[in-house]
């Protein structure tokens, strides 16, 4: 026997003759004080106050202390003590060759016999029961009741040598030759054909105040079970061999039996009364559900509406009165006194003898509820065929939907019931869920029941769930009836604990322990791991061991610095991270049993060491070099600024010279022609006067001189406008060309058309200096050529601006121009040169079907661009 006390000391009985204290790798043997009996030790036990006791085969019990063994109990030498146990109720249990006895642990008196079995080991479970290992099987003693476990109920007939309860409440048994067994205390007990029922497929159940459970089956028949003894009782003769659909108990304790046909029975203690329903439903109709109302009232759901029995007569509510369909699956009497009915097309409310639509919530009015329940605070729970469960508060109109995404076993909900603690029981096609809701009706916790809890049936049946006044939960399934009775002493499932099992590189077999300061003694996991930056890939494996619900374990994990939030839930027990940046990391992982109650977070810390160029010493060196270089850079910058100022002055002088040259060219092109005309006209006038011609001609020539002078003045104004900075705006340039064209052609037969596509937000885009005058000169020359040479009837001007791309075009419908144009007038060459100066593309091409098209396109530059001229 080996045992540990509350201080962490470990003791062992060696060869029955010596008791040793484990110190490192050796044992220190302890001696008995004040005893003359043979020192053959049999068993050890710890008292509730933490004292370690050891028994001998000669009837003595000693307290184990660092100073030795001191006798505390002295029974008859004839009492051979094989095992002892100090329970939490103050009793001392003695396993002897004559059987099991108990006595008061503080003041031992007469021994009370419990069993005649020879017990080799004893332990107290968390629910207060005493378990004993026998020569053949095991025995459980609980509140005066003895239950034996052997090959008849799935256990072993071999001797049980050891007993242990784990932290989940499971009992482990070691046998002498038949291996290890585990016993899980089930939360559910069942009633089925093996316990005396006539069937397993339950269609309905009802619990009478007398403790009698009424049960009906889909394949026909009825049973009455005494819940105290679980034994079947006799069924009234008039109810035998009936096909029953539903059962209910009214407020007087009478049992109502609804048939799979047009009729119901009322079972009282002294008589059975039959109520035919042929006047309300057809011969093929059936009763579906029954519920007690106020006083003597009973509500009966049928395939043709709802019936209300007030103790004397029936009142019928059907689709003609407003029900959403005749087939009423379920009713629920609300705390407000209203009756809530559920059919395939939605919900209705029966109030004061009239049928109304469900007006609390428009979305739920068409909810096809299959099951309904109301909590003591008014909260409603509605189950559906495929939409899960919705909880709804009629007071605040707040609602929430729960489906498999929130953790339910299934979206097909057969049963919903609230217990006295406000928890919601949900029966589905895939198991049972127990939900605890918080103040905002969110799921605070969820527990799934399966085979480990004693619930061996996977699928529940509709309208078979019932919560009794004492808090017990009953539900019908395809494998009989299951009964849940909460045991306050039963250890609840604990939140799982995480263990790291492996940390390695995912793509090679290198042992990472060489990069760690230490390693775990069990799994050899490296601790305080520091990896070089070239090994920045890591696989972390972990596990949570749960003996009761291993299939429900789920994990969430997060790598701080890499994952923004928790990832999961997931069933996987390893995670791979690749291409991790240098730095310190903390890998967090936690586990739950699928009920959103997460256990303690396990943390694995490690570091990816940065390369030398990211180390602090290297960064400090670089900073020092940079500071030392500031002086040199400053000197170089001063020299650079000086050269740049000198270059700027030179460019400025060249620009001024270029402007003067440009002005000279502009005056030559515009004013030179006008002055030449004045000179020629003056020569003609002189000749006329010399030939003494009539005065009318002289007047005409003088008029021409006057016109040329006016044009010269106008051109001078235009030139001055071009120098004005306002002329650099796109909208001003377009407006100027448009006005110029209209004024130039107003005295001719040629019509001028303009079309501009400039977005409002781009009207104030500014052109670079020099653009405006060049564009004006190009289009003045083009308009003049149209008047002189084109012989056209219409001229079309178009301007567009998209982003920084600008386009100007001028088209006529005249006789056209002959290509190539190299030998044509000098004006065309001037237009090309002007386009080149502003880095634009000038295209002159024939127009279909007649005429000439001139297009000037360019990009408003952010820097100087190469010209594109064709």
C-alpha positions in Angstrom: 0.0 0.0 0.0 1.2 3.5 -0.9 -0.4 6.8 0.3 0.4 10.5 0.5 -0.6 12.8 3.3 -1.7 16.5 3.0 1.9 17.7 3.5 3.2 15.9 0.4 4.9 13.0 2.2 4.7 9.6 0.6 4.5 6.4 2.8 4.7 2.8 1.8 4.0 -0.5 3.5 6.8 -2.9 2.6 6.3 -6.7 2.9 3.5 -6.0 5.5 6.2 -5.8 8.2 7.6 -2.2 7.8 6.3 1.3 7.1 8.6 3.6 5.3 8.8 7.3 4.5 10.1 8.1 1.1 13.0 10.5 1.2 14.5 11.1 -2.2 15.5 7.7 -3.6 15.4 5.8 -0.2 13.0 4.9 2.5 13.2 5.8 6.2 11.4 3.1 8.2 9.3 4.2 11.2 9.0 2.4 14.5 5.9 1.7 16.7 5.7 3.1 20.2 3.9 1.3 23.1 2.8 -1.9 21.3 3.7 -5.5 22.0 1.7 -7.0 19.2 3.2 -8.2 15.9 3.9 -5.4 13.5 2.2 -6.6 10.3 0.7 -3.6 8.6 -2.5 -4.0 6.5 -3.8 -0.6 5.3 -3.5 3.2 5.5 -6.1 6.0 5.6 -6.1 9.8 6.0 -8.6 11.4 8.5 -10.7 14.4 7.5 -8.4 16.6 9.6 -5.3 15.4 7.6 -3.8 12.8 10.0 -2.4 9.6 8.5 -3.4 6.4 10.1 -2.1 2.8 9.5 -3.7 -0.4 10.7 -2.3 -3.8 11.6 -3.6 -7.3 11.2 -3.6 -7.5 15.0 -6.4 -5.0 15.6 -4.3 -1.8 16.2 -4.5 1.6 14.4 -1.5 4.0 14.7 -1.1 7.6 13.9 1.9 8.3 11.7 4.1 11.2 12.8 7.7 12.2 12.0 8.7 11.0 15.4 7.2 7.5 14.9 4.0 5.6 15.1 1.6 6.2 18.1 -1.3 3.9 18.8 -4.7 5.7 18.7 -7.1 2.7 18.4 -6.8 -0.6 20.2 -9.3 -3.3 19.1 -9.4 -7.0 20.1 -6.4 -8.9 18.7 -8.9 -11.3 17.3 -10.2 -8.6 15.0 -8.1 -8.9 11.9 -8.1 -5.5 10.2 -7.6 -5.8 6.5 -8.7 -2.3 5.5 -9.7 1.0 7.2 -11.4 4.2 6.2 -12.1 7.5 8.0 -15.1 9.1 6.2 -16.3 12.7 6.3 -19.3 11.9 8.5 -17.0 11.0 11.5 -17.2 7.2 11.1 -14.4 4.7 11.2 -14.9 1.8 8.8 -13.3 -1.5 9.6 -12.8 -4.2 7.0 -12.2 -7.5 8.8 -12.2 -11.2 8.2 -15.7 -11.3 9.8 -17.1 -8.5 7.6 -17.4 -4.7 7.6 -18.1 -2.7 10.7 -18.5 1.0 11.6 -17.8 2.9 14.8 -17.5 6.5 15.9 -14.0 7.7 15.0 -13.7 10.1 17.9 -15.1 7.9 20.7 -15.0 4.3 19.5 -17.8 2.2 21.0 -19.7 -0.9 19.9 -19.2 -1.9 16.3 -22.1 -1.7 13.9 -22.1 -4.5 11.2 -22.6 -3.4 7.6 -21.8 -6.5 5.5 -20.3 -10.0 6.0 -18.0 -9.6 3.0 -14.2 -9.6 3.3 -13.1 -6.1 2.1 -9.6 -5.5 0.8 -9.9 -1.8 0.0 -12.3 1.0 0.8 -12.8 4.6 -0.4 -15.3 7.4 0.0 -16.7 8.9 -3.2 -17.5 12.6 -3.7 -21.3 11.8 -3.4 -20.8 10.4 0.1 -21.1 6.7 -0.9 -18.6 4.1 0.4 -17.1 1.8 -2.1 -15.5 -1.5 -1.1 -13.2 -3.9 -3.0 -14.3 -7.5 -2.4 -12.8 -10.9 -3.1 -15.3 -11.1 -6.0 -16.3 -7.7 -7.4 -17.2 -4.5 -5.5 -19.9 -3.1 -3.3 -21.4 0.4 -2.9 -23.0 1.5 0.4 -25.1 4.6 0.2 -27.7 5.8 2.8 -28.2 2.3 4.1 -28.6 0.7 0.6 -26.1 -1.9 -0.7 -25.5 -2.4 -4.4 -23.1 -5.1 -5.6 -21.1 -5.0 -8.8 -19.9 -8.2 -10.5 -20.2 -10.0 -13.8 -24.0 -9.8 -13.6 -24.0 -6.1 -14.2 -20.9 -5.7 -16.4 -18.1 -5.7 -13.7 -15.5 -8.4 -12.8 -15.7 -11.4 -10.5 -12.0 -11.0 -9.7 -10.6 -9.6 -6.4 -10.5 -5.8 -6.3 -7.2 -4.7 -4.9 -7.3 -0.9 -5.4 -10.0 1.9 -5.5 -9.5 5.5 -6.6 -11.8 8.4 -7.5 -10.4 10.9 -10.0 -11.1 14.7 -10.1 -14.0 14.1 -12.5 -15.8 11.7 -10.1 -15.0 8.5 -12.0 -14.2 5.4 -9.9 -11.2 3.3 -11.0 -10.8 -0.3 -9.9 -7.7 -2.5 -10.1 -8.4 -6.2 -10.1 -6.2 -9.2 -9.3 -5.9 -10.6 -12.8 -8.7 -8.9 -14.8 -7.3 -5.4 -15.6 -8.6 -2.0 -14.7 -12.3 -0.9 -14.7 -13.8 2.6 -14.7 -17.2 3.4 -13.2 -19.0 6.7 -14.1 -21.8 7.7 -11.9 -24.6 8.4 -14.4 -26.7 11.5 -14.2 -29.6 9.7 -15.9 -31.4 6.5 -15.0 -33.7 4.7 -17.4 -36.9 2.8 -17.6 -37.3 0.5 -20.6 -38.4 -3.0 -21.5 -35.5 -4.4 -19.3 -37.1 -2.8 -16.2 -40.6 -3.9 -17.0 -42.1 -1.5 -19.6 -44.0 -2.9 -22.5 -42.2 -0.7 -25.1 -39.3 1.6 -25.7 -40.7 4.2 -28.2 -42.4 6.6 -25.9 -45.2 8.8 -27.3 -46.1 10.6 -24.1 -45.7 10.6 -20.3 -47.4 12.2 -17.3 -46.5 12.1 -13.6 -49.4 12.1 -11.2 -49.2 13.7 -7.7 -49.3 10.1 -6.3 -45.9 9.4 -7.8 -47.3 7.2 -10.5 -45.8 7.7 -14.0 -48.2 7.2 -16.9 -46.4 6.1 -20.1 -47.8 5.6 -23.6 -46.1 4.1 -26.7 -46.2 4.9 -30.4 -46.9 1.2 -31.3 -49.8 1.2 -28.8 -50.3 0.4 -25.1 -50.1 2.1 -21.8 -48.1 1.5 -18.6 -48.3 2.9 -15.1 -45.0 2.9 -13.1 -44.5 3.4 -9.4 -41.5 5.9 -9.4 -40.5 4.8 -5.9 -39.9 1.2 -6.8 -39.8 1.5 -10.6 -42.3 -1.4 -10.7 -45.2 -1.5 -13.2 -48.7 -1.2 -11.8 -52.0 -2.5 -13.3 -53.7 -0.4 -16.0 -57.5 0.1 -15.8 -59.3 -2.4 -18.0 -61.0 0.2 -20.1 -57.6 1.7 -21.1 -55.8 -1.5 -22.0 -54.8 -2.1 -25.6 -55.6 1.5 -26.5 -53.5 3.6 -28.9 -52.6 6.7 -26.9 -51.2 9.9 -28.4 -50.9 12.2 -25.3 -51.2 12.2 -21.5 -51.7 15.0 -19.0 -52.6 15.7 -15.4 -55.2 18.4 -14.5 -55.2 20.6 -11.4 -57.2 18.1 -9.4 -54.7 15.3 -10.0 -56.8 13.5 -12.5 -55.0 11.8 -15.5 -56.3 12.6 -19.0 -55.6 10.1 -21.7 -55.8 11.3 -25.4 -56.4 8.7 -28.0 -55.0 8.4 -31.5 -58.6 9.0 -32.5 -61.6 11.2 -31.7 -61.8 10.7 -27.9 -60.2 11.2 -24.5 -60.4 9.5 -21.1 -60.5 11.1 -17.7 -59.0 8.8 -15.0 -60.0 9.6 -11.4 -59.2 7.6 -8.3 -62.5 5.8 -8.4 -63.7 5.8 -12.0 -62.7 6.3 -15.6 -64.8 8.6 -17.9 -64.7 8.6 -21.7 -65.4 11.8 -23.7 -66.1 11.2 -27.4 -65.0 14.0 -29.7 -66.7 13.0 -32.9 -68.7 16.2 -32.9 -65.5 18.2 -33.1 -63.0 16.1 -35.1 -63.6 13.5 -37.8 -63.3 9.8 -37.3 -59.8 10.0 -38.7 -58.8 12.9 -36.4 -56.5 12.5 -33.4 -55.7 14.3 -30.2 -52.2 15.7 -30.2 -51.5 17.4 -26.8 -53.3 18.2 -23.6 -52.7 20.7 -20.9 -54.4 21.8 -17.6 -55.9 25.3 -17.6 -57.5 27.3 -14.9 -59.3 25.4 -12.2 -61.1 22.4 -13.8 -60.2 23.5 -17.4 -58.3 21.2 -19.7 -57.0 22.3 -23.2 -56.9 19.6 -25.9 -55.0 20.1 -29.1 -56.3 18.1 -32.0 -56.0 17.7 -35.8 -59.0 20.1 -36.1 -58.3 23.0 -33.8 -58.3 23.3 -30.0 -60.9 22.2 -27.4 -61.5 23.7 -24.0 -63.2 21.5 -21.4 -64.5 23.6 -18.4 -65.7 20.7 -16.3 -69.1 20.5 -18.0 -68.8 21.0 -21.7 -66.4 21.5 -24.6 -65.8 24.8 -26.5 -64.2 24.4 -30.0 -61.7 26.9 -31.6 -60.8 26.2 -35.2 -59.5 27.9 -38.3 -62.8 29.7 -39.0 -62.3 31.6 -35.8 -58.8 32.7 -36.7 -56.4 29.8 -36.0 -53.5 29.5 -38.4 -54.5 26.1 -39.6 -56.5 23.3 -38.0 -53.6 21.1 -37.1 -52.5 22.4 -33.6 -49.4 20.7 -32.4 -48.9 22.3 -29.0 -50.5 24.7 -26.5 -49.0 26.7 -23.7 -50.9 28.4 -20.9 -49.1 31.7 -20.3 -48.8 33.4 -16.9 -51.0 36.1 -18.2 -53.9 33.6 -18.5 -53.7 33.5 -22.3 -53.3 30.3 -24.3 -50.6 30.2 -26.8 -51.2 27.8 -29.7 -48.7 26.5 -32.3 -49.5 25.2 -35.8 -47.6 24.7 -39.0 -48.2 28.3 -40.1 -47.4 30.1 -36.8 -48.7 31.2 -33.5 -52.1 32.3 -32.1 -53.3 33.6 -28.8 -56.7 32.6 -27.2 -57.9 35.3 -24.9 -61.3 35.6 -23.3 -62.8 33.0 -25.6 -61.5 34.6 -28.8 -58.7 33.8 -31.1 -56.1 36.5 -31.9 -52.8 36.7 -33.9 -49.6 36.6 -31.9 -49.0 40.4 -31.6 -46.0 40.4 -29.3 -43.5 40.0 -32.2 -44.2 40.1 -35.9 -41.3 37.7 -36.8 -42.4 35.1 -34.3 -46.0 35.3 -35.4 -45.2 32.9 -38.2 -42.7 30.8 -36.2 -43.6 27.1 -36.7 -43.1 26.0 -33.0 -42.8 22.3 -32.3 -42.3 22.8 -28.5 -43.0 25.7 -26.1 -42.1 26.5 -22.5 -42.3 29.6 -20.2 -40.0 30.4 -17.3 -41.2 31.8 -14.0 -40.1 35.3 -15.0 -42.2 35.1 -18.3 -39.4 34.2 -20.7 -40.7 32.1 -23.6 -38.7 29.3 -25.3 -39.9 28.0 -28.7 -38.4 25.0 -30.5 -38.7 24.5 -34.2 -38.2 21.8 -36.9 -35.0 23.3 -38.4 -34.4 26.7 -36.9 -33.2 25.8 -33.4 -34.6 27.5 -30.3 -35.7 31.1 -29.9 -36.1 32.7 -26.4 -38.4 35.7 -26.2 -39.3 38.1 -23.4 -42.8 39.5 -23.9 -42.1 42.4 -21.6 -39.0 43.8 -23.2 -39.6 42.2 -26.7 -36.0 41.0 -26.6 -35.2 37.7 -28.4 -32.3 35.5 -29.2 -31.9 32.5 -31.5 -29.8 29.5 -30.6 -28.7 26.9 -33.2 -25.9 24.5 -33.7 -23.7 27.5 -34.3 -24.2 28.5 -30.7 -23.5 24.9 -29.5 -26.8 23.0 -29.7 -26.7 19.3 -30.6 -29.2 19.9 -33.4 -31.6 22.5 -34.9 -34.5 20.0 -34.8 -36.0 20.7 -31.3 -38.6 18.2 -30.0 -38.8 19.4 -26.4 -38.2 22.6 -24.4 -38.7 22.8 -20.6 -37.5 25.2 -17.9 -36.6 23.9 -14.5 -36.9 25.6 -11.1 -33.4 27.1 -11.4 -34.4 28.8 -14.7 -32.3 26.5 -16.8 -33.5 25.5 -20.2 -33.7 21.8 -21.1 -33.7 21.0 -24.8 -34.5 17.6 -26.3 -33.3 17.1 -29.9 -32.9 14.4 -32.4 -29.2 14.1 -31.4 -29.2 14.4 -27.6 -30.1 16.6 -24.7 -28.7 20.1 -24.0 -29.0 22.0 -20.7 -28.6 25.8 -21.1 -27.9 28.4 -18.5 -28.8 31.9 -19.7 -27.4 35.2 -18.4 -29.4 38.5 -17.8 -29.1 39.3 -21.5 -30.4 35.8 -22.5 -27.1 34.8 -23.8 -25.7 31.3 -23.2 -23.7 31.4 -20.0 -23.0 27.7 -20.1 -24.2 24.7 -22.1 -24.0 21.0 -21.1 -24.4 18.1 -23.4 -25.6 14.7 -22.1 -24.4 11.5 -23.7 -23.7 7.9 -22.9 -21.2 8.8 -20.2 -24.0 10.6 -18.3 -26.3 7.5 -18.6 -28.2 9.0 -21.6 -27.8 6.1 -24.0 -30.6 7.1 -26.4 -29.6 9.6 -29.1 -33.0 10.8 -30.2 -35.8 12.2 -28.0 -39.5 12.2 -28.9 -41.8 15.2 -29.2 -43.9 16.4 -26.2 -42.4 13.9 -23.8 -40.3 16.2 -21.6 -41.5 17.0 -18.1 -40.0 18.8 -15.1 -41.5 17.6 -11.8 -42.1 19.9 -8.8 -39.0 18.5 -7.1 -36.8 19.4 -10.0 -36.5 16.0 -11.6 -36.4 15.9 -15.4 -38.2 13.1 -17.3 -38.0 12.6 -21.0 -39.2 10.0 -23.5 -37.0 8.6 -26.2 -36.8 5.8 -28.7 -35.1 3.7 -26.0 -37.4 4.2 -23.1 -37.8 6.9 -20.4 -34.8 8.7 -18.9 -34.9 10.3 -15.5 -32.5 13.0 -14.3 -32.2 13.7 -10.6 -29.6 16.3 -9.7 -27.4 15.1 -6.9 -25.8 18.1 -5.0 -23.0 15.8 -3.8 -22.2 14.5 -7.3 -19.0 16.1 -8.6 -19.8 18.3 -11.6 -17.6 18.0 -14.7 -14.5 20.0 -14.2 -13.0 22.3 -16.7 -10.2 20.4 -18.5 -6.5 21.1 -17.8 -4.0 21.4 -20.6 -0.7 19.6 -20.9 1.9 20.4 -23.5 3.1 17.2 -25.1 5.6 18.2 -27.8 7.3 21.3 -29.1 9.4 20.7 -32.3 10.3 22.0 -35.7 7.6 20.9 -38.1 9.8 19.9 -41.0 12.9 18.3 -39.5 13.8 16.1 -36.6 16.2 18.5 -34.8 15.9 18.1 -31.0 15.0 21.6 -29.8 16.2 20.9 -26.2 19.6 22.1 -27.3 18.1 25.6 -27.6 16.4 25.5 -24.2 17.5 26.0 -20.6 15.7 22.9 -19.3 13.1 20.4 -20.3 9.9 18.9 -18.9 10.6 15.6 -17.1 7.5 13.8 -18.4 7.0 14.9 -22.0 10.6 16.3 -22.6 9.1 19.6 -23.7 11.9 22.2 -23.9 11.4 25.1 -21.4 12.6 28.7 -21.9 13.2 28.0 -25.6 15.3 30.5 -27.6 15.5 29.7 -31.3 17.7 31.4 -33.9 16.0 33.4 -36.5 16.7 30.8 -39.1 14.5 28.3 -37.1 11.3 30.4 -37.1 8.9 27.6 -37.6 7.4 25.8 -34.6 4.8 23.0 -34.0 3.2 23.0 -30.6 1.2 19.9 -29.4 -1.0 19.8 -26.4 -3.7 17.6 -24.9 -6.5 17.8 -22.2 -7.2 14.4 -20.6 -10.8 13.9 -19.6 -12.1 10.4 -18.7 -15.8 11.3 -18.5 -16.3 13.2 -21.8 -13.3 12.7 -24.0 -15.4 13.3 -27.2 -16.5 16.7 -26.0 -13.1 18.3 -25.4 -12.6 21.4 -27.5 -9.6 23.8 -27.6 -9.0 27.5 -28.2 -5.5 28.9 -28.8 -3.8 32.2 -29.4 -0.2 33.2 -30.1 0.3 36.6 -28.6 1.9 38.9 -31.1 0.6 36.8 -34.0 -3.1 36.0 -33.5 -5.4 38.9 -32.8 -8.0 36.8 -30.9 -8.6 33.3 -29.7 -8.9 30.8 -32.5 -11.3 27.8 -32.4 -13.1 25.9 -30.9 -11.4 23.0 -32.5 -10.7 19.3 -31.9 -7.1 19.5 -33.2 -4.3 19.1 -30.6 -1.4 20.7 -32.4 -0.7 24.0 -34.1 2.0 25.0 -36.6 3.4 28.5 -36.9 5.7 29.4 -39.8 7.9 32.4 -40.6 7.7 34.0 -37.2 9.4 37.3 -36.8 12.1 37.7 -34.2 10.7 38.5 -30.8 9.2 37.0 -27.6 6.0 35.0 -27.9 3.4 33.5 -25.5 1.3 30.6 -26.8 -2.0 30.3 -24.9 -4.3 27.4 -25.0 -7.4 26.4 -23.1 -10.0 23.6 -23.2 -13.7 23.1 -22.5 -16.2 20.3 -22.6 -18.2 22.0 -25.3 -20.2 24.1 -22.8 -18.4 27.5 -23.2 -16.8 27.1 -19.7 -13.2 27.4 -20.5 -10.6 26.0 -18.1 -7.3 27.5 -17.0 -5.1 28.9 -19.7 -1.9 27.0 -20.3 1.0 29.2 -21.5 4.1 28.2 -23.4 6.7 31.0 -23.7 9.5 31.0 -26.3 11.7 33.5 -28.2 12.9 33.8 -31.7 16.4 35.5 -31.4 16.9 38.3 -33.9 19.9 38.3 -36.3 22.9 40.4 -35.4 21.7 43.4 -37.5 18.6 43.6 -35.4 20.4 43.4 -32.1 20.7 46.4 -29.8 24.5 46.6 -30.0 24.4 46.7 -33.8 21.7 49.3 -33.8 23.7 51.4 -31.3 26.8 51.2 -33.5 24.8 52.3 -36.6 23.4 55.2 -34.7 26.9 56.3 -33.6 28.1 56.1 -37.2 25.1 58.2 -38.4 25.8 60.8 -35.8 29.5 60.9 -36.7 28.5 61.4 -40.4 26.2 64.3 -39.7 29.0 66.8 -39.8 30.3 65.5 -43.1 26.8 65.5 -44.6 26.2 69.0 -43.4 29.4 70.3 -45.2 28.5 68.5 -48.4 25.0 70.0 -48.2 26.3 73.5 -47.8 28.5 73.0 -50.9 25.5 71.6 -52.8 23.3 74.5 -51.9 25.9 77.0 -53.0 26.2 75.3 -56.4 22.5 75.2 -56.7 22.0 78.9 -56.0 24.6 79.7 -58.7 23.0 77.4 -61.2 19.6 79.0 -60.4 20.9 82.4 -61.1 22.2 81.2 -64.4 18.9 79.6 -65.4 17.1 82.8 -64.4 19.2 84.8 -66.7 18.7 82.3 -69.5 14.9 82.3 -68.9 14.8 86.1 -69.1 16.7 86.0 -72.4 14.3 83.3 -73.7 11.3 85.5 -72.7 12.7 88.5 -74.6 13.3 86.3 -77.7 9.7 85.0 -77.4 8.3 88.5 -77.2 10.2 89.5 -80.2 8.9 86.6 -82.2 5.3 87.3 -81.1 5.5 91.0 -82.1 7.0 90.0 -85.4 4.3 87.5 -86.2 1.3 89.7 -85.2 2.3 93.3 -85.6 4.7 92.8 -88.6 1.9 91.7 -90.9 -0.4 94.5 -90.0 2.4 97.1 -90.4 3.3 95.7 -93.8 -0.3 96.0 -94.9 -0.4 99.7 -93.8 2.8 100.3 -95.7 1.5 98.8 -98.9 -1.8 100.7 -98.6 0.1 103.9 -98.0 2.1 103.3 -101.2 -1.1 102.8 -103.2 -2.6 105.9 -101.7 0.5 107.8 -102.7 0.3 106.6 -106.3 -3.4 107.4 -106.5 -2.8 110.9 -105.5 0.0 111.2 -108.0 -2.3 110.0 -110.8 -5.1 112.3 -109.6 -7.8 109.7 -109.4 -11.2 110.3 -107.8 -11.4 110.9 -104.1 -13.7 107.8 -103.4 -10.8 105.4 -103.8 -8.6 107.5 -101.5 -11.3 107.2 -98.9 -11.5 103.5 -99.2 -7.7 103.1 -98.8 -7.8 105.3 -95.8 -10.6 103.1 -94.4 -8.4 100.0 -94.9 -5.6 101.7 -93.0 -8.0 102.5 -90.2 -9.2 98.8 -90.0 -5.6 97.6 -89.9 -4.9 100.0 -87.1 -7.9 98.7 -85.2 -6.8 95.1 -85.6 -3.3 96.1 -84.5 -4.8 97.6 -81.3 -7.0 94.5 -80.7 -4.0 92.1 -81.2 -2.0 94.2 -78.8 -4.8 93.8 -76.2 -4.8 90.0 -76.9 -1.1 89.8 -76.4 -1.3 91.7 -73.1 -4.1 89.3 -72.0 -1.8 86.3 -72.7 0.8 87.8 -70.4 -1.8 88.1 -67.6 -1.5 85.1 -65.1 -5.3 84.6 -65.1 -5.0 83.4 -68.7 -3.3 80.2 -67.4 -6.7 78.9 -66.2 -8.1 76.2 -68.5 -11.6 77.8 -68.4 -10.2 81.2 -69.4 -8.3 79.8 -72.3 -11.3 77.9 -73.6 -13.5 80.9 -73.3 -11.0 83.1 -75.1 -10.7 80.8 -78.1 -14.5 80.5 -78.2 -15.0 84.3 -78.1 -12.2 84.8 -80.7 -13.8 82.4 -83.1 -17.3 83.9 -82.8 -16.0 87.5 -83.2 -13.8 86.5 -86.2 -16.6 84.8 -88.1 -19.5 87.1 -87.2 -19.3 89.0 -90.5 -18.8 85.9 -92.6 -21.1 83.2 -93.9 -19.2 80.6 -91.9 -20.9 79.2 -88.7 -18.8 78.6 -85.6 -19.7 75.7 -83.3 -18.0 75.0 -79.9 -18.2 72.1 -77.5 -16.3 71.9 -74.2 -16.2 69.0 -71.8 -14.5 70.2 -68.7 -15.7 68.9 -65.3 -16.7 71.6 -62.8 -14.0 70.5 -60.3 -11.3 70.9 -63.0 -12.3 74.3 -64.4 -9.7 76.1 -62.2 -6.8 73.8 -63.3 -3.8 76.1 -64.0 -1.7 75.6 -67.1 2.1 76.0 -67.0 3.5 79.4 -68.0 3.6 79.9 -71.7 0.9 77.4 -72.6 -1.9 79.9 -73.1 -0.2 82.1 -75.6 1.1 79.1 -77.6 -2.4 77.5 -77.8 -4.0 80.9 -78.7 -1.5 81.5 -81.5 -1.9 77.9 -82.9 -5.7 78.3 -83.1 -5.6 81.9 -84.4 -3.5 80.7 -87.3 -5.8 77.7 -87.8 -8.9 79.8 -87.9 -7.3 82.3 -90.3 -6.3 79.4 -92.6 -9.9 78.1 -92.5 -11.2 81.5 -93.7 -8.6 82.0 -96.3 -8.2 78.5 -97.8 -10.8 76.0 -96.6 -13.9 77.3 -98.4 -16.0 75.8 -95.6 -19.5 76.5 -94.2 -18.9 75.3 -90.6 -16.0 75.3 -88.1 -16.2 73.1 -85.0 -14.1 73.7 -81.9 -13.9 71.2 -79.1 -12.0 71.2 -75.8 -11.9 68.3 -73.3 -10.1 67.8 -69.9 -9.8 64.4 -68.2 -7.6 64.4 -65.2 -4.4 66.0 -66.4 -4.9 65.1 -70.1 -6.1 68.1 -72.2 -7.2 68.1 -75.8 -8.2 70.9 -78.2 -9.5 70.3 -81.7 -10.6 72.4 -84.7 -12.4 70.9 -87.7 -14.0 72.4 -90.9 -16.1 71.0 -93.7 -14.2 72.7 -96.5 -12.2 71.5 -99.4 -9.4 70.0 -97.2 -5.6 70.2 -97.4 -3.2 68.4 -99.6 -0.7 66.1 -97.8 2.2 66.1 -97.2 2.2 69.8 -96.0 6.0 70.3 -96.0 5.8 72.8 -98.9 2.9 74.8 -97.5 2.9 78.1 -95.7 5.2 79.0 -93.0 2.2 79.3 -90.6 2.0 75.5 -90.3 5.6 75.2 -89.3 5.0 77.9 -86.7 2.1 76.0 -85.3 4.3 72.8 -85.0 7.0 74.8 -83.3 4.6 76.2 -80.8 3.2 72.8 -80.0 6.7 71.5 -79.5 7.5 74.3 -77.0 4.7 73.2 -74.7 5.5 69.5 -75.2 2.2 68.7 -76.9 1.2 66.6 -79.9 -0.2 68.4 -82.9 -1.9 66.4 -85.6 -3.3 67.8 -88.8 -5.3 65.2 -90.8 -8.1 65.0 -93.4 -11.6 65.0 -92.0 -14.3 62.6 -93.2 -16.2 63.2 -95.5 -14.5 66.5 -96.2 -12.5 69.2 -94.6 -9.5 69.2 -92.3 -9.1 68.3 -88.6 -6.5 69.8 -86.3 -5.9 68.2 -82.9 -3.7 69.5 -80.1 -3.2 67.0 -77.2 -1.0 67.0 -74.2 -0.6 66.3 -70.5 -0.4 69.1 -68.0 3.1 68.3 -66.7 4.3 68.0 -63.2 7.7 68.0 -64.7 9.1 68.6 -68.2 8.0 66.1 -70.8 9.4 65.2 -74.2 7.3 66.6 -77.1 5.3 64.3 -79.3 4.6 66.0 -82.6 3.5 64.3 -85.8 
